[in-house]
Amino acid sequence: MAEVDAVAARRMADSLFIERGWRSPSSTRFWALLALAAVIAGAGVVGDSTATVIGAMIVAPLMTPILGCALALVLADRHQAVRCVLLVVGGALAVVAIGMLLGWIAAPPDAFASNSQVSSRISPRLIDLFAALATGTVGAFALVRADISDTLPGVAIAISLVPPLAVTGLLITVHRYHDAGQSALLFATNVAAIVATGTLVFLGYGVRAGAEKAALHVGRFHGRTLAAVVCVVVLVAVPLTAGTVTVARDRALAADARPVAERWAADGKWEIASVEARNGIVVIGVLGLPPQPAPTALRAALDANGMRDADLELHLVGGRTHWCPAETDTCTVRESGRS
């Protein structure tokens, strides 16, 4: 494995370490692109547009300070490490805030219950960590090897940074706090994976030696730094493992609930728009004209088919939501449709 020379080390530092001044070119570029990416991602999620969300992934500059954290750890540059962490945290909070603003303006009546962009980012699993580790490795490798930098747009699409944060902000506005936390966990998973793989790749390519030749600040690298990075990845893997089990259980629950819901809707000539399960709660979206079928009849049908212990959340056209707790025969109405 060829080591990084002084020129490459200087190029990497210039690319990843954003200048301190607010009016510096790299700083203004970072914040301007981040704000635009947040708006694009939020609009894409609200409109349930995959193409728009992908556009936000390409524009988003959050990969820069995250890989900057990895480079700063390898160089044992505490000042740059702290600055990169602050940029990541500040950038993440800014995206969440923009997502909340868009949510207050354009949140749908069903609180994103049938939105595929939201549902795909609120159930992080262990496989997401594996994918993030592979993608982070490619991103760090492309940065070290200038001859394969053309892969970076693909890395930006593969790693999900701004969209989960936008989803977090949107879900906070509709009071879906648990799901907001799950999308934030997906972002944290990707950050941990990028920092971990970036650190290993930069160490493997001898970035420290190249940085010394380039007269960059290089401190003493301790093994505990690498151990801390590994521990963070392991800690992230714990809730993801639990999430994997939960997702498998929810998928089985949704599969069992769908035919029951379809039979119930057919009696009133309504149409089932979506059937999901979230943490043991069956969430069903229904479309149709009045009169509406009785939610209590669906609750009874689920009970009769072995789903007595699952809560039911029924979203009807017009934004009305019926909440039917497990092991009861009554349902309450939430006019706003927000849980």
C-alpha positions in Angstrom: 0.0 0.0 0.0 1.6 3.3 -1.2 2.0 5.9 1.5 0.5 9.4 1.1 3.2 12.0 0.2 3.4 15.6 1.4 1.4 16.9 -1.6 -1.4 14.5 -1.0 -1.4 15.2 2.7 -1.6 18.9 2.2 -4.5 18.4 -0.4 -6.4 16.3 2.1 -6.0 18.9 4.9 -7.0 21.7 2.7 -10.1 19.7 1.6 -11.3 18.6 5.0 -10.3 21.3 7.4 -12.7 24.2 7.0 -11.3 27.6 7.7 -12.3 29.3 11.0 -13.5 32.6 9.7 -17.2 32.8 9.0 -16.5 34.8 5.8 -13.7 32.5 4.6 -14.5 30.7 1.2 -14.6 27.2 2.7 -16.8 28.3 5.6 -19.3 30.2 3.5 -19.4 27.4 1.0 -20.1 24.8 3.7 -22.9 26.7 5.4 -24.6 27.8 2.1 -24.5 24.3 0.6 -25.7 22.8 3.9 -28.7 25.2 4.1 -29.6 24.5 0.5 -29.2 20.8 1.0 -31.5 20.9 4.1 -34.2 22.7 2.1 -33.9 20.3 -0.8 -34.0 17.3 1.5 -36.9 18.6 3.5 -38.9 19.4 0.4 -38.1 16.0 -1.1 -39.3 14.3 2.0 -42.5 16.3 2.3 -43.2 15.6 -1.4 -42.1 12.0 -1.1 -39.7 12.5 -4.0 -36.7 10.1 -4.1 -35.1 12.1 -6.9 -35.2 15.3 -4.9 -33.8 13.6 -1.8 -30.9 12.2 -3.9 -30.2 15.7 -5.1 -29.9 16.8 -1.5 -27.4 14.0 -0.8 -25.2 15.2 -3.6 -25.2 18.8 -2.5 -24.8 18.2 1.2 -21.3 19.0 2.5 -21.5 17.2 5.8 -19.1 14.5 4.7 -16.3 17.1 4.8 -16.1 17.8 8.5 -16.9 14.1 9.3 -13.9 12.9 7.4 -12.1 15.9 8.9 -12.7 14.4 12.3 -11.1 11.2 11.1 -8.1 13.1 9.7 -7.7 15.2 12.9 -7.8 12.0 15.0 -5.1 10.4 12.9 -2.9 13.6 13.1 -3.7 13.9 16.8 -4.6 17.5 16.1 -6.9 18.4 19.0 -7.8 21.9 17.7 -9.0 20.6 14.3 -10.8 17.6 15.9 -12.8 19.9 18.2 -13.6 22.3 15.3 -14.7 19.4 13.0 -16.9 18.0 15.8 -18.5 21.4 16.4 -19.1 21.8 12.6 -20.8 18.4 12.5 -23.0 19.0 15.5 -23.8 22.6 14.5 -24.5 21.5 10.9 -26.8 18.7 12.1 -28.7 21.0 14.4 -29.1 23.5 11.5 -30.6 20.9 9.3 -33.0 19.7 12.0 -34.1 23.3 12.6 -34.8 23.8 8.8 -36.7 20.5 8.8 -38.8 21.7 11.7 -39.5 25.0 9.9 -40.6 23.1 6.8 -42.7 20.8 8.9 -44.6 23.7 10.5 -45.3 25.0 7.0 -46.1 21.8 5.1 -46.7 18.9 7.4 -49.5 16.6 5.9 -52.6 15.8 7.9 -51.5 12.2 8.4 -48.2 13.2 10.1 -46.2 11.5 7.3 -47.7 8.1 8.1 -47.8 7.1 4.4 -44.5 8.8 3.4 -42.0 6.3 2.0 -39.1 8.7 2.5 -39.9 8.9 6.2 -40.6 5.2 6.8 -37.3 4.2 5.2 -35.4 6.3 7.7 -37.0 5.5 11.0 -36.1 1.9 11.4 -32.2 1.7 11.3 -30.9 -1.8 11.3 -27.5 -3.5 11.7 -27.3 -3.8 7.9 -27.3 0.0 7.8 -24.1 0.0 9.8 -22.4 -2.5 7.5 -23.4 -0.4 4.5 -22.2 2.8 6.2 -18.8 1.1 7.0 -18.3 0.1 3.4 -19.4 3.5 2.1 -17.2 5.3 4.5 -14.2 3.2 3.5 -14.8 4.1 -0.2 -15.1 7.8 0.7 -11.8 7.8 2.6 -10.1 5.8 -0.1 -11.3 8.2 -2.8 -10.0 11.1 -0.8 -6.5 9.5 -0.4 -6.4 8.4 -4.0 -7.0 11.4 -6.2 -7.2 9.2 -9.3 -10.5 7.7 -8.1 -12.1 10.9 -6.8 -14.8 10.5 -9.4 -16.5 8.0 -7.0 -17.3 10.7 -4.5 -20.7 11.6 -5.9 -21.7 8.0 -5.6 -20.5 8.0 -2.0 -22.6 11.1 -1.3 -25.7 9.2 -2.6 -24.9 6.0 -0.8 -24.3 7.6 2.6 -27.4 9.2 4.1 -26.5 12.3 6.1 -28.8 15.2 5.5 -32.1 13.3 4.8 -32.3 11.6 8.2 -31.7 14.9 9.9 -34.5 16.6 7.8 -36.8 13.7 8.7 -35.9 14.2 12.4 -36.9 17.9 12.2 -40.1 17.1 10.3 -41.2 14.4 12.7 -40.5 16.6 15.7 -43.1 19.1 14.4 -45.8 16.3 14.3 -44.8 15.0 17.7 -43.5 11.7 16.5 -40.5 11.9 18.9 -39.6 8.2 19.0 -39.4 8.1 15.2 -37.4 11.3 15.2 -34.9 9.7 17.5 -34.7 6.7 15.2 -33.8 8.9 12.2 -31.3 10.7 14.3 -29.8 7.3 15.2 -29.4 6.6 11.5 -27.4 9.8 11.1 -25.3 8.9 14.1 -24.6 5.5 12.7 -23.4 6.9 9.4 -21.2 9.5 11.2 -19.6 6.8 13.5 -19.0 4.5 10.5 -17.3 7.3 8.4 -15.1 8.4 11.3 -14.1 4.8 12.1 -13.3 3.7 8.5 -11.7 7.1 7.7 -9.4 6.7 10.6 -8.3 3.2 9.6 -7.8 4.1 6.0 -5.8 7.2 6.8 -3.6 5.2 9.2 -3.2 2.4 6.6 -2.0 4.9 4.0 0.5 6.5 6.2 -1.1 9.9 6.3 0.8 10.9 9.4 4.2 10.6 7.7 3.0 12.6 4.7 1.6 15.3 7.0 4.9 15.6 8.8 6.7 16.1 5.4 4.1 18.8 4.6 4.8 20.6 7.9 1.3 20.0 9.2 0.7 19.7 12.9 1.1 16.1 13.9 0.7 15.1 17.5 1.3 11.8 19.3 -1.2 9.2 18.2 -2.4 7.0 21.1 -3.9 3.5 20.8 -6.7 4.6 23.1 -7.9 7.0 20.3 -8.4 4.0 18.0 -10.0 2.0 20.8 -12.5 4.9 21.5 -13.5 5.0 17.9 -14.1 1.2 17.8 -16.1 1.5 21.1 -18.4 4.2 19.5 -19.1 1.9 16.6 -19.9 -1.0 19.0 -22.2 1.2 21.1 -24.1 2.3 17.9 -24.4 -1.4 16.9 -26.3 -2.2 20.1 -29.5 -0.3 19.3 -29.2 -1.2 15.7 -29.2 -4.9 16.6 -32.3 -4.3 18.7 -33.8 -2.4 15.7 -33.1 -5.3 13.4 -35.1 -7.6 15.6 -37.9 -5.0 15.9 -38.1 -4.5 12.2 -38.3 -8.2 11.5 -41.1 -8.5 14.1 -42.9 -5.5 12.7 -42.7 -6.8 9.1 -44.3 -10.0 10.2 -47.0 -8.1 12.0 -47.7 -5.9 9.0 -47.9 -8.9 6.7 -50.5 -10.5 9.1 -52.5 -7.3 9.4 -52.8 -6.4 5.7 -55.3 -9.2 4.6 -57.4 -8.5 7.7 -57.5 -4.8 6.9 -58.3 -5.4 3.2 -61.3 -7.5 4.1 -62.5 -4.9 6.6 -62.1 -2.1 4.0 -63.9 -4.0 1.3 -67.1 -4.2 3.3 -67.3 -0.3 3.1 -65.8 -0.1 -0.4 -62.8 1.7 1.0 -59.2 1.2 -0.1 -56.2 0.4 2.0 -53.4 2.9 1.1 -50.8 1.5 3.5 -50.2 -1.0 6.2 -47.2 -0.7 8.4 -46.1 -1.8 11.9 -43.9 0.4 14.1 -42.7 -1.0 17.3 -45.6 -3.3 17.6 -48.2 -0.7 16.6 -50.2 -1.5 13.4 -50.5 1.7 11.3 -53.1 1.6 8.5 -53.9 4.3 6.0 -57.4 4.2 4.4 -58.9 6.1 1.5 -62.6 6.3 0.6 -65.8 8.3 0.7 -68.3 8.5 3.6 -69.7 6.7 5.4 -66.5 5.3 6.9 -66.3 1.7 8.1 -66.2 1.3 11.9 -62.7 1.3 13.3 -63.9 -0.9 16.2 -64.8 -3.6 13.6 -61.1 -3.6 12.4 -59.9 -3.7 16.0 -62.1 -6.7 16.6 -60.9 -8.4 13.4 -57.3 -7.9 14.4 -58.0 -9.4 17.8 -59.7 -12.4 16.2 -56.7 -13.0 14.0 -54.1 -13.2 16.9 -53.1 -9.5 17.1 -54.8 -8.7 20.3 -51.6 -7.3 21.8 -50.9 -4.8 19.0 -52.2 -1.2 19.2 -54.0 0.1 16.1 -53.5 3.5 14.6 -55.9 4.1 11.7 -55.4 7.1 9.4 -58.5 8.1 7.4 -58.8 10.5 4.5 -59.1 14.1 5.7 -56.6 13.8 8.5 -58.8 12.0 11.1 -56.9 9.4 13.1 -58.5 6.7 15.2 -56.4 5.2 18.0 -57.5 1.7 19.2 -55.3 0.4 22.0 -54.6 -3.3 22.4 -57.0 -5.5 24.4 -59.8 -2.9 24.2 -62.9 -2.6 22.1 -63.0 1.2 22.0 -61.3 3.7 19.7 -60.6 7.5 20.3 -60.4 10.1 17.6 -57.5 12.5 16.9 -58.7 15.2 14.5 -55.2 16.4 13.8 -53.9 13.0 12.8 -50.7 13.7 14.7 -49.4 11.2 17.1 
